[in-house]
């Protein structure tokens, strides 16, 4: 990674993508994807945690990272719908 951060472990990437069915977590989108986004920015949390990751397509990922126009609350809602809440409790 150019900024020196560690890559998301392959097993964690796969788990997030499988949980999302390899489709974007934005309900109005659902495009096929292999991209992973951090809900709380990596620069802030400085770690990769399953319950902080969500599958987003490239378009929604860019919207989220650059424009921040997807409310964070909706991400947590999405995670709950996708069943990630169970992981978060562990
Ligand atoms: Zn999308």
PDB file of the backbone (N, CA, C, O) and the ligand in Angstrom, with CONECT records:
HET     ZN  A 101       1
ATOM      1  N   UNK A   1       0.846  -1.194   0.000  1.00  0.00           N
ATOM      2  CA  UNK A   1       0.000   0.000   0.000  1.00  0.00           C
ATOM      3  C   UNK A   1       0.883   1.247   0.000  1.00  0.00           C
ATOM      4  O   UNK A   1       1.892   1.294   0.705  1.00  0.00           O
ATOM      5  N   UNK A   2       0.513   2.244  -0.777  1.00  0.00           N
ATOM      6  CA  UNK A   2       1.358   3.437  -0.900  1.00  0.00           C
ATOM      7  C   UNK A   2       1.552   4.172   0.426  1.00  0.00           C
ATOM      8  O   UNK A   2       2.616   4.739   0.672  1.00  0.00           O
ATOM      9  N   UNK A   3       0.533   4.164   1.271  1.00  0.00           N
ATOM     10  CA  UNK A   3       0.637   4.905   2.519  1.00  0.00           C
ATOM     11  C   UNK A   3       1.153   4.038   3.657  1.00  0.00           C
ATOM     12  O   UNK A   3       1.137   4.457   4.814  1.00  0.00           O
ATOM     13  N   UNK A   4       1.609   2.833   3.336  1.00  0.00           N
ATOM     14  CA  UNK A   4       2.255   1.999   4.323  1.00  0.00           C
ATOM     15  C   UNK A   4       1.326   1.168   5.178  1.00  0.00           C
ATOM     16  O   UNK A   4       1.785   0.418   6.040  1.00  0.00           O
ATOM     17  N   UNK A   5       0.026   1.286   4.956  1.00  0.00           N
ATOM     18  CA  UNK A   5      -0.878   0.498   5.788  1.00  0.00           C
ATOM     19  C   UNK A   5      -0.916  -0.950   5.324  1.00  0.00           C
ATOM     20  O   UNK A   5      -0.618  -1.255   4.169  1.00  0.00           O
ATOM     21  N   UNK A   6      -1.282  -1.825   6.230  1.00  0.00           N
ATOM     22  CA  UNK A   6      -1.339  -3.243   5.929  1.00  0.00           C
ATOM     23  C   UNK A   6      -2.565  -3.552   5.081  1.00  0.00           C
ATOM     24  O   UNK A   6      -3.606  -2.909   5.215  1.00  0.00           O
ATOM     25  N   UNK A   7      -2.429  -4.542   4.208  1.00  0.00           N
ATOM     26  CA  UNK A   7      -3.573  -4.982   3.410  1.00  0.00           C
ATOM     27  C   UNK A   7      -4.568  -5.718   4.308  1.00  0.00           C
ATOM     28  O   UNK A   7      -4.193  -6.294   5.329  1.00  0.00           O
ATOM     29  N   UNK A   8      -5.822  -5.690   3.915  1.00  0.00           N
ATOM     30  CA  UNK A   8      -6.836  -6.466   4.626  1.00  0.00           C
ATOM     31  C   UNK A   8      -6.510  -7.943   4.417  1.00  0.00           C
ATOM     32  O   UNK A   8      -6.324  -8.371   3.278  1.00  0.00           O
ATOM     33  N   UNK A   9      -6.437  -8.737   5.496  1.00  0.00           N
ATOM     34  CA  UNK A   9      -6.126 -10.166   5.317  1.00  0.00           C
ATOM     35  C   UNK A   9      -7.103 -10.832   4.350  1.00  0.00           C
ATOM     36  O   UNK A   9      -8.300 -10.546   4.367  1.00  0.00           O
ATOM     37  N   UNK A  10      -6.578 -11.721   3.510  1.00  0.00           N
ATOM     38  CA  UNK A  10      -7.400 -12.349   2.469  1.00  0.00           C
ATOM     39  C   UNK A  10      -8.606 -13.063   3.060  1.00  0.00           C
ATOM     40  O   UNK A  10      -9.692 -13.024   2.481  1.00  0.00           O
ATOM     41  N   UNK A  11      -8.429 -13.710   4.199  1.00  0.00           N
ATOM     42  CA  UNK A  11      -9.537 -14.456   4.799  1.00  0.00           C
ATOM     43  C   UNK A  11     -10.644 -13.508   5.256  1.00  0.00           C
ATOM     44  O   UNK A  11     -11.830 -13.825   5.168  1.00  0.00           O
ATOM     45  N   UNK A  12     -10.228 -12.334   5.750  1.00  0.00           N
ATOM     46  CA  UNK A  12     -11.227 -11.346   6.194  1.00  0.00           C
ATOM     47  C   UNK A  12     -11.949 -10.744   4.996  1.00  0.00           C
ATOM     48  O   UNK A  12     -13.167 -10.570   5.019  1.00  0.00           O
ATOM     49  N   UNK A  13     -11.191 -10.425   3.947  1.00  0.00           N
ATOM     50  CA  UNK A  13     -11.793  -9.927   2.702  1.00  0.00           C
ATOM     51  C   UNK A  13     -12.848 -10.891   2.203  1.00  0.00           C
ATOM     52  O   UNK A  13     -13.959 -10.491   1.854  1.00  0.00           O
ATOM     53  N   UNK A  14     -12.490 -12.170   2.172  1.00  0.00           N
ATOM     54  CA  UNK A  14     -13.387 -13.183   1.640  1.00  0.00           C
ATOM     55  C   UNK A  14     -14.647 -13.271   2.503  1.00  0.00           C
ATOM     56  O   UNK A  14     -15.758 -13.396   1.988  1.00  0.00           O
ATOM     57  N   UNK A  15     -14.454 -13.204   3.825  1.00  0.00           N
ATOM     58  CA  UNK A  15     -15.601 -13.298   4.737  1.00  0.00           C
ATOM     59  C   UNK A  15     -16.564 -12.136   4.520  1.00  0.00           C
ATOM     60  O   UNK A  15     -17.780 -12.329   4.502  1.00  0.00           O
ATOM     61  N   UNK A  16     -16.017 -10.920   4.354  1.00  0.00           N
ATOM     62  CA  UNK A  16     -16.868  -9.744   4.144  1.00  0.00           C
ATOM     63  C   UNK A  16     -17.620  -9.880   2.821  1.00  0.00           C
ATOM     64  O   UNK A  16     -18.817  -9.604   2.751  1.00  0.00           O
ATOM     65  N   UNK A  17     -16.919 -10.303   1.785  1.00  0.00           N
ATOM     66  CA  UNK A  17     -17.538 -10.424   0.460  1.00  0.00           C
ATOM     67  C   UNK A  17     -18.582 -11.535   0.434  1.00  0.00           C
ATOM     68  O   UNK A  17     -19.641 -11.386  -0.177  1.00  0.00           O
ATOM     69  N   UNK A  18     -18.278 -12.652   1.101  1.00  0.00           N
ATOM     70  CA  UNK A  18     -19.244 -13.756   1.118  1.00  0.00           C
ATOM     71  C   UNK A  18     -20.486 -13.357   1.895  1.00  0.00           C
ATOM     72  O   UNK A  18     -21.608 -13.698   1.519  1.00  0.00           O
ATOM     73  N   UNK A  19     -20.269 -12.616   3.004  1.00  0.00           N
ATOM     74  CA  UNK A  19     -21.394 -12.146   3.809  1.00  0.00           C
ATOM     75  C   UNK A  19     -22.319 -11.275   2.959  1.00  0.00           C
ATOM     76  O   UNK A  19     -23.541 -11.329   3.095  1.00  0.00           O
ATOM     77  N   UNK A  20     -21.721 -10.481   2.090  1.00  0.00           N
ATOM     78  CA  UNK A  20     -22.493  -9.549   1.252  1.00  0.00           C
ATOM     79  C   UNK A  20     -22.938 -10.196  -0.061  1.00  0.00           C
ATOM     80  O   UNK A  20     -23.611  -9.561  -0.873  1.00  0.00           O
ATOM     81  N   UNK A  21     -22.563 -11.443  -0.262  1.00  0.00           N
ATOM     82  CA  UNK A  21     -22.938 -12.115  -1.510  1.00  0.00           C
ATOM     83  C   UNK A  21     -22.234 -11.519  -2.718  1.00  0.00           C
ATOM     84  O   UNK A  21     -22.748 -11.569  -3.835  1.00  0.00           O
ATOM     85  N   UNK A  22     -21.042 -10.951  -2.486  1.00  0.00           N
ATOM     86  CA  UNK A  22     -20.251 -10.322  -3.546  1.00  0.00           C
ATOM     87  C   UNK A  22     -21.039  -9.228  -4.255  1.00  0.00           C
ATOM     88  O   UNK A  22     -20.813  -8.962  -5.435  1.00  0.00           O
ATOM     89  N   UNK A  23     -21.963  -8.593  -3.535  1.00  0.00           N
ATOM     90  CA  UNK A  23     -22.691  -7.476  -4.128  1.00  0.00           C
ATOM     91  C   UNK A  23     -22.606  -6.275  -3.199  1.00  0.00           C
ATOM     92  O   UNK A  23     -22.429  -6.406  -1.988  1.00  0.00           O
ATOM     93  N   UNK A  24     -22.739  -5.098  -3.805  1.00  0.00           N
ATOM     94  CA  UNK A  24     -22.631  -3.834  -3.088  1.00  0.00           C
ATOM     95  C   UNK A  24     -23.668  -3.775  -1.960  1.00  0.00           C
ATOM     96  O   UNK A  24     -24.813  -4.193  -2.138  1.00  0.00           O
ATOM     97  N   UNK A  25     -23.258  -3.256  -0.804  1.00  0.00           N
ATOM     98  CA  UNK A  25     -24.138  -3.222   0.364  1.00  0.00           C
ATOM     99  C   UNK A  25     -25.181  -2.116   0.298  1.00  0.00           C
ATOM    100  O   UNK A  25     -26.081  -2.070   1.136  1.00  0.00           O
ATOM    101  N   UNK A  26     -25.076  -1.225  -0.681  1.00  0.00           N
ATOM    102  CA  UNK A  26     -26.074  -0.167  -0.813  1.00  0.00           C
ATOM    103  C   UNK A  26     -27.320  -0.771  -1.470  1.00  0.00           C
ATOM    104  O   UNK A  26     -27.259  -1.256  -2.600  1.00  0.00           O
ATOM    105  N   UNK A  27     -28.447  -0.738  -0.755  1.00  0.00           N
ATOM    106  CA  UNK A  27     -29.640  -1.452  -1.240  1.00  0.00           C
ATOM    107  C   UNK A  27     -30.083  -1.046  -2.636  1.00  0.00           C
ATOM    108  O   UNK A  27     -30.552  -1.887  -3.402  1.00  0.00           O
ATOM    109  N   UNK A  28     -29.942   0.233  -2.981  1.00  0.00           N
ATOM    110  CA  UNK A  28     -30.390   0.695  -4.293  1.00  0.00           C
ATOM    111  C   UNK A  28     -29.391   0.367  -5.390  1.00  0.00           C
ATOM    112  O   UNK A  28     -29.642   0.650  -6.561  1.00  0.00           O
ATOM    113  N   UNK A  29     -28.271  -0.221  -5.026  1.00  0.00           N
ATOM    114  CA  UNK A  29     -27.204  -0.503  -5.991  1.00  0.00           C
ATOM    115  C   UNK A  29     -27.085  -2.008  -6.234  1.00  0.00           C
ATOM    116  O   UNK A  29     -27.489  -2.517  -7.279  1.00  0.00           O
ATOM    117  N   UNK A  30     -26.521  -2.708  -5.244  1.00  0.00           N
ATOM    118  CA  UNK A  30     -26.362  -4.168  -5.313  1.00  0.00           C
ATOM    119  C   UNK A  30     -25.543  -4.636  -6.515  1.00  0.00           C
ATOM    120  O   UNK A  30     -25.709  -5.766  -6.973  1.00  0.00           O
ATOM    121  N   UNK A  31     -24.660  -3.776  -7.031  1.00  0.00           N
ATOM    122  CA  UNK A  31     -23.791  -4.191  -8.134  1.00  0.00           C
ATOM    123  C   UNK A  31     -22.820  -5.257  -7.635  1.00  0.00           C
ATOM    124  O   UNK A  31     -22.462  -5.274  -6.457  1.00  0.00           O
ATOM    125  N   UNK A  32     -22.401  -6.137  -8.522  1.00  0.00           N
ATOM    126  CA  UNK A  32     -21.389  -7.118  -8.162  1.00  0.00           C
ATOM    127  C   UNK A  32     -20.091  -6.392  -7.831  1.00  0.00           C
ATOM    128  O   UNK A  32     -19.725  -5.426  -8.501  1.00  0.00           O
ATOM    129  N   UNK A  33     -19.401  -6.857  -6.802  1.00  0.00           N
ATOM    130  CA  UNK A  33     -18.182  -6.172  -6.410  1.00  0.00           C
ATOM    131  C   UNK A  33     -17.209  -7.103  -5.715  1.00  0.00           C
ATOM    132  O   UNK A  33     -17.588  -8.150  -5.189  1.00  0.00           O
ATOM    133  N   UNK A  34     -15.946  -6.700  -5.722  1.00  0.00           N
ATOM    134  CA  UNK A  34     -14.943  -7.369  -4.908  1.00  0.00           C
ATOM    135  C   UNK A  34     -14.219  -6.339  -4.059  1.00  0.00           C
ATOM    136  O   UNK A  34     -13.143  -6.609  -3.525  1.00  0.00           O
ATOM    137  N   UNK A  35     -14.815  -5.148  -3.936  1.00  0.00           N
ATOM    138  CA  UNK A  35     -14.173  -4.092  -3.149  1.00  0.00           C
ATOM    139  C   UNK A  35     -14.674  -4.084  -1.717  1.00  0.00           C
ATOM    140  O   UNK A  35     -15.820  -4.429  -1.427  1.00  0.00           O
ATOM    141  N   UNK A  36     -13.770  -3.677  -0.832  1.00  0.00           N
ATOM    142  CA  UNK A  36     -14.079  -3.596   0.595  1.00  0.00           C
ATOM    143  C   UNK A  36     -13.837  -2.156   1.042  1.00  0.00           C
ATOM    144  O   UNK A  36     -12.826  -1.550   0.688  1.00  0.00           O
ATOM    145  N   UNK A  37     -14.766  -1.617   1.819  1.00  0.00           N
ATOM    146  CA  UNK A  37     -14.600  -0.271   2.361  1.00  0.00           C
ATOM    147  C   UNK A  37     -14.590  -0.326   3.884  1.00  0.00           C
ATOM    148  O   UNK A  37     -15.223  -1.184   4.499  1.00  0.00           O
ATOM    149  N   UNK A  38     -13.849   0.621   4.481  1.00  0.00           N
ATOM    150  CA  UNK A  38     -13.873   0.777   5.935  1.00  0.00           C
ATOM    151  C   UNK A  38     -15.005   1.731   6.298  1.00  0.00           C
ATOM    152  O   UNK A  38     -15.150   2.781   5.672  1.00  0.00           O
ATOM    153  N   UNK A  39     -15.798   1.385   7.286  1.00  0.00           N
ATOM    154  CA  UNK A  39     -16.893   2.245   7.723  1.00  0.00           C
ATOM    155  C   UNK A  39     -16.303   3.435   8.493  1.00  0.00           C
ATOM    156  O   UNK A  39     -16.518   4.589   8.122  1.00  0.00           O
ATOM    157  N   UNK A  40     -15.563   3.144   9.560  1.00  0.00           N
ATOM    158  CA  UNK A  40     -14.740   4.183  10.180  1.00  0.00           C
ATOM    159  C   UNK A  40     -13.444   4.200   9.386  1.00  0.00           C
ATOM    160  O   UNK A  40     -12.840   3.147   9.181  1.00  0.00           O
ATOM    161  N   UNK A  41     -13.000   5.363   8.934  1.00  0.00           N
ATOM    162  CA  UNK A  41     -11.826   5.412   8.054  1.00  0.00           C
ATOM    163  C   UNK A  41     -10.615   4.710   8.667  1.00  0.00           C
ATOM    164  O   UNK A  41     -10.350   4.815   9.865  1.00  0.00           O
ATOM    165  N   UNK A  42      -9.884   3.984   7.799  1.00  0.00           N
ATOM    166  CA  UNK A  42      -8.684   3.281   8.277  1.00  0.00           C
ATOM    167  C   UNK A  42      -7.718   4.249   8.944  1.00  0.00           C
ATOM    168  O   UNK A  42      -7.078   3.908   9.938  1.00  0.00           O
ATOM    169  N   UNK A  43      -7.614   5.452   8.399  1.00  0.00           N
ATOM    170  CA  UNK A  43      -6.693   6.450   8.953  1.00  0.00           C
ATOM    171  C   UNK A  43      -7.022   6.751  10.418  1.00  0.00           C
ATOM    172  O   UNK A  43      -6.154   7.153  11.193  1.00  0.00           O
ATOM    173  N   UNK A  44      -8.278   6.550  10.774  1.00  0.00           N
ATOM    174  CA  UNK A  44      -8.716   6.828  12.137  1.00  0.00           C
ATOM    175  C   UNK A  44      -8.561   5.607  13.041  1.00  0.00           C
ATOM    176  O   UNK A  44      -8.062   5.725  14.160  1.00  0.00           O
ATOM    177  N   UNK A  45      -8.984   4.433  12.564  1.00  0.00           N
ATOM    178  CA  UNK A  45      -8.991   3.247  13.428  1.00  0.00           C
ATOM    179  C   UNK A  45      -7.674   2.471  13.357  1.00  0.00           C
ATOM    180  O   UNK A  45      -7.325   1.759  14.298  1.00  0.00           O
ATOM    181  N   UNK A  46      -6.938   2.605  12.243  1.00  0.00           N
ATOM    182  CA  UNK A  46      -5.624   1.981  12.077  1.00  0.00           C
ATOM    183  C   UNK A  46      -5.641   0.462  12.276  1.00  0.00           C
ATOM    184  O   UNK A  46      -4.679  -0.121  12.776  1.00  0.00           O
ATOM    185  N   UNK A  47      -6.730  -0.154  11.885  1.00  0.00           N
ATOM    186  CA  UNK A  47      -6.787  -1.614  11.905  1.00  0.00           C
ATOM    187  C   UNK A  47      -7.894  -2.077  10.965  1.00  0.00           C
ATOM    188  O   UNK A  47      -8.774  -1.312  10.571  1.00  0.00           O
ATOM    189  N   UNK A  48      -7.813  -3.361  10.623  1.00  0.00           N
ATOM    190  CA  UNK A  48      -8.872  -3.965   9.825  1.00  0.00           C
ATOM    191  C   UNK A  48      -9.684  -4.856  10.756  1.00  0.00           C
ATOM    192  O   UNK A  48      -9.154  -5.827  11.296  1.00  0.00           O
ATOM    193  N   UNK A  49     -10.948  -4.544  10.950  1.00  0.00           N
ATOM    194  CA  UNK A  49     -11.816  -5.361  11.784  1.00  0.00           C
ATOM    195  C   UNK A  49     -13.046  -5.725  10.967  1.00  0.00           C
ATOM    196  O   UNK A  49     -13.601  -4.896  10.245  1.00  0.00           O
ATOM    197  N   UNK A  50     -13.459  -6.971  11.094  1.00  0.00           N
ATOM    198  CA  UNK A  50     -14.579  -7.443  10.276  1.00  0.00           C
ATOM    199  C   UNK A  50     -15.793  -6.540  10.420  1.00  0.00           C
ATOM    200  O   UNK A  50     -16.460  -6.230   9.432  1.00  0.00           O
ATOM    201  N   UNK A  51     -16.083  -6.117  11.649  1.00  0.00           N
ATOM    202  CA  UNK A  51     -17.312  -5.343  11.847  1.00  0.00           C
ATOM    203  C   UNK A  51     -17.157  -3.890  11.422  1.00  0.00           C
ATOM    204  O   UNK A  51     -18.100  -3.107  11.535  1.00  0.00           O
ATOM    205  N   UNK A  52     -15.975  -3.523  10.935  1.00  0.00           N
ATOM    206  CA  UNK A  52     -15.778  -2.172  10.389  1.00  0.00           C
ATOM    207  C   UNK A  52     -15.650  -2.200   8.868  1.00  0.00           C
ATOM    208  O   UNK A  52     -15.323  -1.187   8.248  1.00  0.00           O
ATOM    209  N   UNK A  53     -15.906  -3.350   8.277  1.00  0.00           N
ATOM    210  CA  UNK A  53     -15.732  -3.480   6.832  1.00  0.00           C
ATOM    211  C   UNK A  53     -17.061  -3.778   6.171  1.00  0.00           C
ATOM    212  O   UNK A  53     -17.916  -4.463   6.733  1.00  0.00           O
ATOM    213  N   UNK A  54     -17.219  -3.254   4.975  1.00  0.00           N
ATOM    214  CA  UNK A  54     -18.454  -3.488   4.226  1.00  0.00           C
ATOM    215  C   UNK A  54     -18.101  -3.603   2.747  1.00  0.00           C
ATOM    216  O   UNK A  54     -17.193  -2.926   2.264  1.00  0.00           O
ATOM    217  N   UNK A  55     -18.821  -4.461   2.035  1.00  0.00           N
ATOM    218  CA  UNK A  55     -18.588  -4.616   0.597  1.00  0.00           C
ATOM    219  C   UNK A  55     -19.301  -3.489  -0.147  1.00  0.00           C
ATOM    220  O   UNK A  55     -20.508  -3.303   0.002  1.00  0.00           O
ATOM    221  N   UNK A  56     -18.557  -2.752  -0.935  1.00  0.00           N
ATOM    222  CA  UNK A  56     -19.140  -1.692  -1.766  1.00  0.00           C
ATOM    223  C   UNK A  56     -18.590  -1.832  -3.176  1.00  0.00           C
ATOM    224  O   UNK A  56     -17.439  -2.227  -3.362  1.00  0.00           O
ATOM    225  N   UNK A  57     -19.409  -1.510  -4.167  1.00  0.00           N
ATOM    226  CA  UNK A  57     -18.923  -1.503  -5.537  1.00  0.00           C
ATOM    227  C   UNK A  57     -18.010  -0.276  -5.714  1.00  0.00           C
ATOM    228  O   UNK A  57     -18.046   0.637  -4.889  1.00  0.00           O
ATOM    229  N   UNK A  58     -17.195  -0.246  -6.779  1.00  0.00           N
ATOM    230  CA  UNK A  58     -16.264   0.877  -6.963  1.00  0.00           C
ATOM    231  C   UNK A  58     -16.947   2.245  -6.926  1.00  0.00           C
ATOM    232  O   UNK A  58     -16.400   3.191  -6.359  1.00  0.00           O
ATOM    233  N   UNK A  59     -18.130   2.356  -7.521  1.00  0.00           N
ATOM    234  CA  UNK A  59     -18.827   3.647  -7.537  1.00  0.00           C
ATOM    235  C   UNK A  59     -19.230   4.092  -6.142  1.00  0.00           C
ATOM    236  O   UNK A  59     -18.996   5.238  -5.760  1.00  0.00           O
ATOM    237  N   UNK A  60     -19.834   3.189  -5.381  1.00  0.00           N
ATOM    238  CA  UNK A  60     -20.292   3.545  -4.033  1.00  0.00           C
ATOM    239  C   UNK A  60     -19.093   3.738  -3.104  1.00  0.00           C
ATOM    240  O   UNK A  60     -19.138   4.568  -2.196  1.00  0.00           O
ATOM    241  N   UNK A  61     -18.024   2.973  -3.328  1.00  0.00           N
ATOM    242  CA  UNK A  61     -16.815   3.118  -2.524  1.00  0.00           C
ATOM    243  C   UNK A  61     -16.236   4.527  -2.695  1.00  0.00           C
ATOM    244  O   UNK A  61     -15.854   5.182  -1.725  1.00  0.00           O
ATOM    245  N   UNK A  62     -16.185   4.971  -3.949  1.00  0.00           N
ATOM    246  CA  UNK A  62     -15.674   6.313  -4.227  1.00  0.00           C
ATOM    247  C   UNK A  62     -16.578   7.372  -3.614  1.00  0.00           C
ATOM    248  O   UNK A  62     -16.103   8.340  -3.019  1.00  0.00           O
ATOM    249  N   UNK A  63     -17.882   7.182  -3.764  1.00  0.00           N
ATOM    250  CA  UNK A  63     -18.825   8.125  -3.161  1.00  0.00           C
ATOM    251  C   UNK A  63     -18.591   8.222  -1.664  1.00  0.00           C
ATOM    252  O   UNK A  63     -18.596   9.311  -1.092  1.00  0.00           O
ATOM    253  N   UNK A  64     -18.385   7.072  -1.039  1.00  0.00           N
ATOM    254  CA  UNK A  64     -18.244   7.049   0.413  1.00  0.00           C
ATOM    255  C   UNK A  64     -16.913   7.666   0.847  1.00  0.00           C
ATOM    256  O   UNK A  64     -16.871   8.482   1.768  1.00  0.00           O
ATOM    257  N   UNK A  65     -15.830   7.271   0.181  1.00  0.00           N
ATOM    258  CA  UNK A  65     -14.501   7.733   0.590  1.00  0.00           C
ATOM    259  C   UNK A  65     -14.268   9.197   0.242  1.00  0.00           C
ATOM    260  O   UNK A  65     -13.645   9.931   1.009  1.00  0.00           O
ATOM    261  N   UNK A  66     -14.762   9.618  -0.903  1.00  0.00           N
ATOM    262  CA  UNK A  66     -14.450  10.958  -1.389  1.00  0.00           C
ATOM    263  C   UNK A  66     -15.519  11.966  -0.985  1.00  0.00           C
ATOM    264  O   UNK A  66     -15.209  13.058  -0.507  1.00  0.00           O
ATOM    265  N   UNK A  67     -16.761  11.595  -1.177  1.00  0.00           N
ATOM    266  CA  UNK A  67     -17.834  12.571  -0.960  1.00  0.00           C
ATOM    267  C   UNK A  67     -18.523  12.413   0.384  1.00  0.00           C
ATOM    268  O   UNK A  67     -19.197  13.331   0.850  1.00  0.00           O
ATOM    269  N   UNK A  68     -18.359  11.255   1.010  1.00  0.00           N
ATOM    270  CA  UNK A  68     -18.941  11.015   2.338  1.00  0.00           C
ATOM    271  C   UNK A  68     -20.443  11.278   2.341  1.00  0.00           C
ATOM    272  O   UNK A  68     -20.999  11.732   3.341  1.00  0.00           O
ATOM    273  N   UNK A  69     -21.088  10.993   1.226  1.00  0.00           N
ATOM    274  CA  UNK A  69     -22.522  11.294   1.182  1.00  0.00           C
ATOM    275  C   UNK A  69     -23.392  10.083   1.490  1.00  0.00           C
ATOM    276  O   UNK A  69     -24.604  10.113   1.279  1.00  0.00           O
ATOM    277  N   UNK A  70     -22.773   9.021   1.987  1.00  0.00           N
ATOM    278  CA  UNK A  70     -23.543   7.906   2.508  1.00  0.00           C
ATOM    279  C   UNK A  70     -23.462   7.995   4.037  1.00  0.00           C
ATOM    280  O   UNK A  70     -22.389   7.785   4.602  1.00  0.00           O
ATOM    281  N   UNK A  71     -24.549   8.295   4.701  1.00  0.00           N
ATOM    282  CA  UNK A  71     -24.489   8.468   6.153  1.00  0.00           C
ATOM    283  C   UNK A  71     -23.940   7.219   6.832  1.00  0.00           C
ATOM    284  O   UNK A  71     -24.307   6.103   6.466  1.00  0.00           O
ATOM    285  N   UNK A  72     -23.068   7.395   7.814  1.00  0.00           N
ATOM    286  CA  UNK A  72     -22.491   6.250   8.506  1.00  0.00           C
ATOM    287  C   UNK A  72     -23.563   5.406   9.168  1.00  0.00           C
ATOM    288  O   UNK A  72     -23.442   4.183   9.247  1.00  0.00           O
ATOM    289  N   UNK A  73     -24.618   6.063   9.646  1.00  0.00           N
ATOM    290  CA  UNK A  73     -25.688   5.309  10.299  1.00  0.00           C
ATOM    291  C   UNK A  73     -26.262   4.268   9.351  1.00  0.00           C
ATOM    292  O   UNK A  73     -26.615   3.165   9.767  1.00  0.00           O
ATOM    293  N   UNK A  74     -26.352   4.622   8.077  1.00  0.00           N
ATOM    294  CA  UNK A  74     -26.919   3.675   7.131  1.00  0.00           C
ATOM    295  C   UNK A  74     -25.995   2.483   6.952  1.00  0.00           C
ATOM    296  O   UNK A  74     -26.458   1.375   6.680  1.00  0.00           O
ATOM    297  N   UNK A  75     -24.699   2.697   7.100  1.00  0.00           N
ATOM    298  CA  UNK A  75     -23.768   1.578   7.010  1.00  0.00           C
ATOM    299  C   UNK A  75     -23.981   0.600   8.148  1.00  0.00           C
ATOM    300  O   UNK A  75     -23.978  -0.614   7.947  1.00  0.00           O
ATOM    301  N   UNK A  76     -24.165   1.139   9.349  1.00  0.00           N
ATOM    302  CA  UNK A  76     -24.391   0.246  10.481  1.00  0.00           C
ATOM    303  C   UNK A  76     -25.705  -0.498  10.300  1.00  0.00           C
ATOM    304  O   UNK A  76     -25.818  -1.677  10.637  1.00  0.00           O
ATOM    305  N   UNK A  77     -26.694   0.203   9.764  1.00  0.00           N
ATOM    306  CA  UNK A  77     -27.974  -0.437   9.465  1.00  0.00           C
ATOM    307  C   UNK A  77     -27.764  -1.552   8.451  1.00  0.00           C
ATOM    308  O   UNK A  77     -28.296  -2.652   8.601  1.00  0.00           O
ATOM    309  N   UNK A  78     -26.987  -1.256   7.421  1.00  0.00           N
ATOM    310  CA  UNK A  78     -26.710  -2.249   6.389  1.00  0.00           C
ATOM    311  C   UNK A  78     -26.009  -3.455   6.974  1.00  0.00           C
ATOM    312  O   UNK A  78     -26.334  -4.596   6.647  1.00  0.00           O
ATOM    313  N   UNK A  79     -25.045  -3.198   7.842  1.00  0.00           N
ATOM    314  CA  UNK A  79     -24.313  -4.307   8.453  1.00  0.00           C
ATOM    315  C   UNK A  79     -25.247  -5.197   9.238  1.00  0.00           C
ATOM    316  O   UNK A  79     -25.150  -6.422   9.178  1.00  0.00           O
ATOM    317  N   UNK A  80     -26.169  -4.569   9.986  1.00  0.00           N
ATOM    318  CA  UNK A  80     -27.109  -5.348  10.776  1.00  0.00           C
ATOM    319  C   UNK A  80     -27.956  -6.216   9.852  1.00  0.00           C
ATOM    320  O   UNK A  80     -28.189  -7.392  10.129  1.00  0.00           O
ATOM    321  N   UNK A  81     -28.411  -5.625   8.759  1.00  0.00           N
ATOM    322  CA  UNK A  81     -29.230  -6.370   7.804  1.00  0.00           C
ATOM    323  C   UNK A  81     -28.456  -7.516   7.174  1.00  0.00           C
ATOM    324  O   UNK A  81     -29.015  -8.568   6.864  1.00  0.00           O
ATOM    325  N   UNK A  82     -27.166  -7.294   6.990  1.00  0.00           N
ATOM    326  CA  UNK A  82     -26.333  -8.312   6.368  1.00  0.00           C
ATOM    327  C   UNK A  82     -25.869  -9.367   7.365  1.00  0.00           C
ATOM    328  O   UNK A  82     -25.203 -10.332   6.989  1.00  0.00           O
ATOM    329  N   UNK A  83     -26.220  -9.182   8.633  1.00  0.00           N
ATOM    330  CA  UNK A  83     -25.871 -10.179   9.636  1.00  0.00           C
ATOM    331  C   UNK A  83     -24.539  -9.948  10.307  1.00  0.00           C
ATOM    332  O   UNK A  83     -24.067 -10.799  11.062  1.00  0.00           O
ATOM    333  N   UNK A  84     -23.924  -8.811  10.043  1.00  0.00           N
ATOM    334  CA  UNK A  84     -22.612  -8.552  10.610  1.00  0.00           C
ATOM    335  C   UNK A  84     -22.679  -8.267  12.115  1.00  0.00           C
ATOM    336  O   UNK A  84     -21.672  -8.388  12.813  1.00  0.00           O
ATOM    337  N   UNK A  85     -23.850  -7.893  12.609  1.00  0.00           N
ATOM    338  CA  UNK A  85     -23.987  -7.568  14.016  1.00  0.00           C
ATOM    339  C   UNK A  85     -23.565  -8.736  14.892  1.00  0.00           C
ATOM    340  O   UNK A  85     -22.999  -8.549  15.969  1.00  0.00           O
ATOM    341  N   UNK A  86     -23.846  -9.938  14.420  1.00  0.00           N
ATOM    342  CA  UNK A  86     -23.463 -11.118  15.196  1.00  0.00           C
ATOM    343  C   UNK A  86     -21.953 -11.195  15.355  1.00  0.00           C
ATOM    344  O   UNK A  86     -21.443 -11.608  16.396  1.00  0.00           O
ATOM    345  N   UNK A  87     -21.258 -10.798  14.321  1.00  0.00           N
ATOM    346  CA  UNK A  87     -19.794 -10.822  14.389  1.00  0.00           C
ATOM    347  C   UNK A  87     -19.308  -9.740  15.346  1.00  0.00           C
ATOM    348  O   UNK A  87     -18.341  -9.932  16.083  1.00  0.00           O
ATOM    349  N   UNK A  88     -19.990  -8.609  15.323  1.00  0.00           N
ATOM    350  CA  UNK A  88     -19.536  -7.469  16.113  1.00  0.00           C
ATOM    351  C   UNK A  88     -19.567  -7.767  17.603  1.00  0.00           C
ATOM    352  O   UNK A  88     -18.786  -7.203  18.369  1.00  0.00           O
ATOM    353  N   UNK A  89     -20.473  -8.657  18.016  1.00  0.00           N
ATOM    354  CA  UNK A  89     -20.630  -8.955  19.441  1.00  0.00           C
ATOM    355  C   UNK A  89     -19.450  -9.774  19.948  1.00  0.00           C
ATOM    356  O   UNK A  89     -19.105  -9.699  21.128  1.00  0.00           O
ATOM    357  N   UNK A  90     -18.831 -10.551  19.075  1.00  0.00           N
ATOM    358  CA  UNK A  90     -17.774 -11.475  19.501  1.00  0.00           C
ATOM    359  C   UNK A  90     -16.574 -10.754  20.086  1.00  0.00           C
ATOM    360  O   UNK A  90     -15.604 -11.396  20.490  1.00  0.00           O
TER     361      UNK A  90
HETATM  362 ZN    ZN A 101     -22.755   0.254  -5.212  1.00  0.00          ZN
END
